């Protein structure tokens, strides 16, 4: 049995005030809803609520904008800065019985038991709910959200989010309390893991360790089988 792990990587991005885009460089395979595939130069990574993604047709040199609602997935190829492929897909996030939201996210971990996604909000420079840039050392840092979805669930759930450009456990007490509360709520059916979470054994930077502990408890295994995605 093997594990699929699409490694977390730092976006090689430049943030421009007013443009509100995360710029990328490299080739990517775009799979459309009708099954068509195109290999294009990706210019902007998809943020969670984006409507379009910018690309360049390397054959013609033409600048293009692809509607994200026409796409099934975006597979960014490894390059000089990114050593692993990165897969972006749309997911449905559960808010409540009446509200479920579509979000474009990066798939960062997948097994037969659980999947973890990462998505970025970057909607402006003024604090506005959970979607904002804020200035720190003359730079702009977006909110990064982590989502989880267990096998058999129809929707993904918000797990935690952070405001820094590096995932760390060096966070405020309130942020750690929020992470612990959300983790207990989502993994409440695993008593051993829940006790470890209550004891503050895990922080945001330990998310993969927590996931492994979850898989071990629910399946009695130390490794997980691959999950095959039709993308």
N, C-alpha and C positions, 0 to 999 in steps of 0.2 A: 504494500500500500504506500502511496506517495501523497505528497501534499502539493497543492498549487499555491504558490505565494507570488503575487505580483508586487515586487518590492516597492515600498514607499520611497518616492524620490522627491527632491526639492525642485520646484519649478524654476527653470532658468528664466526668470521673468524681469521685465522692466515695467514699472507702473507709472502711467502718465496721468496727471491730474486732468479731469475733464473727459479723457478718452475712456477711462474705466475699463481697460482691457488687460489681459495677461498675455503677453506676446511670447510666441514660441518659434522655434526653428527646427526643421527636420521633416522627414517624410512620414506619411501616415496612410493607412488603408481605411477608406470610408466605405462602410457597407450601408446601402440604402434599404428602406423598408420593402422595396420591390425585389430585393436580392441583388441588384446591380452593385458592382464594386469599382472604386476608383482609387488609384494611388496618386496622391497630391502632396504638395508641400504645405504643411499646416502652419498658419501664421498666428493664430490665437487659440489657446486652450478653451474649451467650453466651461464657462462658469455655470453655477447651478440653475440660474434663471435666464440664461442667454437664449436668444431666439435664433441667432446665426453664428456661424464660425467662418473665419476668413481663411482662404487658401489661395495657392498659386498653382495653376496648371503648368507643370514643368515642361510639357511638350510645346505649349503655345506661348508661355509667359503671361497668360491672362490672369488678372486678379479676379477672384470669384468670392461670393458669399453663399454658403450652403445653409438652407433652413434646417435647424436641428430636428424639427418635427418630421423631416423626411428621412432621417437617419436612424439606423438600428444600432450602430456602434462606430467608434473611432479607435483604431489601433495604432498608436504612435510607435514607430520603429526606434530601436536603439541607435544612438549616435555618439558623438564624442563626449557629450555631457551626460547622457542617459544610457546606462549600461543594460537596462532591462526594458522590454516592451511595456507600454502602459495602455491599458484598456479603459476607454470612457464609454459609458452606456447610460440610458435613461432609466430611472427607477421611480416607483410610486412610494411616497412617504406617508405614513399614517399620522394624522394629527388628531382627529376624533371621528366619530361615526359619520359625520356630515362632510368632513374635509379630508381629502387625500390630495397630496401635491406631487406633481411630476418634477423631478430634479435630474440634472445631468451630473454624473459623479464618476470618479475613478474607482475601479475595482482593485482593491489592494490585498484582499485575502479571500479565498474560497475553498470550501471543503464540502463534504456530503452533509455536514451538520449545520454549518453557519457561514454567512458571507459578510464581509466588512467592506464598506465603501467610504470614500472620502470626497467631499464636495466643498467648493469655495464660494463664499458670498463676497461680492465686491461691488456695492451699489452706489458708493458716494464717499465724500470726505467728511460728512457730518454724521455724528452718532444718530442712528435712527433704528431703534429696536436692536436686533441682532445683526443688522446688515450695514456695515460701515467700513471705511478705512479710518485709521487713526494715526496721527503723526508720532513717531518715536525715532529720535536720532536722525531727523530730516528724511525719514523714509515712510512709506505707506504700507501697512500690513493688513491683509484681509482676514476675515473670520474663516476658519476651516472647520467644517462639520464632519463628524464620523457617524455612520449609520450601520446598523446591524439588521440582519434578516435570517431567522432560523429556517431550516428545512420545513416546508409545508406552510409557511406564512405567505400570505398574499401581498403584504406590504413590508417595507423597511421601516425601522423605528429610529428616531434620533437617539444616539448614545451620548455623545458629548461634543463640545466644540472648544476651540481655543483661539486666542487673539495673537499669538506670537508666530514668528516665522519658523520656529523650531519647536517640535513637540518635546515637552519637558515636564518633570514632576515638581519643578521649582515654581510653584504657583501659589496664589493666595489661599487662605483657609476657606474662603467662600467658594472658590473654584474647585478645590479639592472636595469640599462637602457636596457640591453639585454633582461632581463625577461619581462620588460614592453613592449618592442617592439614586442617580439614574442607573448605575450598574446594578444595585440591589433590586430595583424595580424590574429591570429587564431579565435578570438572572435569578429571580426569586424562587423558581422551581428547583434550584440546585442548592440544597441546604449547606453542603460543605463549602462550596464556592462563596455563597452568601456570607457565611461566617468569616471567611478570609477577607472579603471585601469590607465588612464591618470593622475588621481589625486593621484596616487601612494598609493592607499588604500591597495594594495596587494603586498606581497613579496613571494618568493619561499616557505617559511614555511606556507603561507596562501593558498596553492594550493587548498585544499579541500573547504575552504570558497569561493574561486573564482568559483569553479565548482558548488557549491550549488546556487550561485548567477546566474550563467548561466542557470541552470535548471529552476530556478524560473522565469527568464525572458522569456525563450522560451516556457515554458509550463504553466506559471501562477500558478504553484504549489509549495508547500514547501517541498513535499516529492516525491520520485520517486518509480516506480514499479521495481520489480526484473526483471533482464534479465536472461534467462535460457541458459546456455552454455552446449552444447553436448560434454562433455569431460569424 
